């Protein structure tokens, strides 16, 4: 983690929030108390910022400077909300294409997915508040700057995000080695959200059950699976191929 990705100290964090910086999350020592800490907690609640109570050791691994029991992780890009972006895309007459990341934690994989997403014309990416990669400087670098262009929505969890998408007419297509259909057989010409799972375990069972279609990419060699960012690129460019063929995007 680079120094530009975080600030420490209760007063410094309060000032950052009040000045409008995009705070990804705030880590607070589990037993932290006092009036100033209460002021910070109230401000975190007011601005709907993700809060994590952590042991002192975790804070010390980030910095050994006088953090006063609180460290804020910053995002170089602001987050969006599905409730705002979904109606906007329909108002613009788009057939939306989205990517939902379920447990993808590696910043480089996230950045690489964002880079492919931008090239493929993806309208937004969905992350979760916990157990997910964040928009950090490492992710932005891995995306070759694509994260400055592709909106990122951060929701409470994957299931609630998928529920919102389904309620708004999105087809949910999960990419998994458990899929019985070839990925080219899925219909990407409708409003679609492609779900990509964690680097090691794939899409979680609860999320798999909510997918409208579960598809797989053929693996012909000796390695059992593709890197998640590569698999996302394959899926996205099948969507591009189908949409080009259907004639509603231009090459």
PENOR-V469112 format. One record per backbone hydrogen bond with DSSP energy under -1.0 kcal/mol. CO is the residue of the C=O (numbers start at 0). NH is the residue of the N-H. If there is no record, write none. Layout:
co=CO nh=NH
co=CO nh=NH
//
This chain:
co=1 nh=4
co=2 nh=5
co=4 nh=73
co=6 nh=71
co=8 nh=12
co=9 nh=13
co=10 nh=14
co=11 nh=15
co=12 nh=16
co=13 nh=17
co=14 nh=18
co=15 nh=20
co=16 nh=19
co=21 nh=74
co=24 nh=72
co=25 nh=51
co=26 nh=70
co=27 nh=53
co=28 nh=31
co=33 nh=37
co=34 nh=38
co=35 nh=39
co=36 nh=40
co=37 nh=41
co=38 nh=42
co=39 nh=43
co=40 nh=44
co=41 nh=45
co=42 nh=46
co=43 nh=48
co=44 nh=47
co=49 nh=25
co=51 nh=27
co=53 nh=29
co=54 nh=57
co=54 nh=58
co=55 nh=59
co=56 nh=60
co=58 nh=62
co=64 nh=66
co=66 nh=8
co=66 nh=69
co=68 nh=28
co=69 nh=8
co=70 nh=26
co=71 nh=6
co=72 nh=23
co=72 nh=24
co=79 nh=153
co=80 nh=83
co=80 nh=84
co=81 nh=85
co=84 nh=88
co=85 nh=89
co=86 nh=90
co=87 nh=91
co=88 nh=93
co=89 nh=92
co=95 nh=191
co=96 nh=122
co=97 nh=193
co=98 nh=125
co=99 nh=195
co=103 nh=132
co=105 nh=109
co=106 nh=110
co=107 nh=111
co=108 nh=112
co=109 nh=113
co=110 nh=114
co=111 nh=115
co=112 nh=116
co=113 nh=117
co=114 nh=118
co=115 nh=119
co=116 nh=121
co=117 nh=120
co=123 nh=98
co=124 nh=152
co=125 nh=100
co=126 nh=154
co=133 nh=135
co=135 nh=139
co=136 nh=140
co=137 nh=141
co=138 nh=142
co=139 nh=144
co=140 nh=143
co=142 nh=145
co=144 nh=147
co=145 nh=148
co=145 nh=149
co=150 nh=124
co=151 nh=79
co=152 nh=126
co=154 nh=128
co=156 nh=160
co=157 nh=161
co=158 nh=162
co=159 nh=163
co=160 nh=164
co=161 nh=165
co=162 nh=166
co=164 nh=169
co=165 nh=168
co=170 nh=192
co=171 nh=211
co=171 nh=212
co=172 nh=194
co=173 nh=214
co=175 nh=178
co=180 nh=215
co=181 nh=184
co=182 nh=185
co=190 nh=170
co=191 nh=97
co=192 nh=172
co=193 nh=99
co=194 nh=174
co=195 nh=101
co=197 nh=201
co=201 nh=197
co=203 nh=207
co=204 nh=208
co=206 nh=209
co=207 nh=210
co=212 nh=173
co=213 nh=180
co=214 nh=175
co=215 nh=182
co=226 nh=230
co=227 nh=231
co=228 nh=232
co=229 nh=233
co=230 nh=234
co=231 nh=235
co=232 nh=236
co=233 nh=237
co=234 nh=238
co=235 nh=239
co=236 nh=240
co=237 nh=241
co=238 nh=242
co=239 nh=243
co=240 nh=244
co=241 nh=245
co=242 nh=247
//
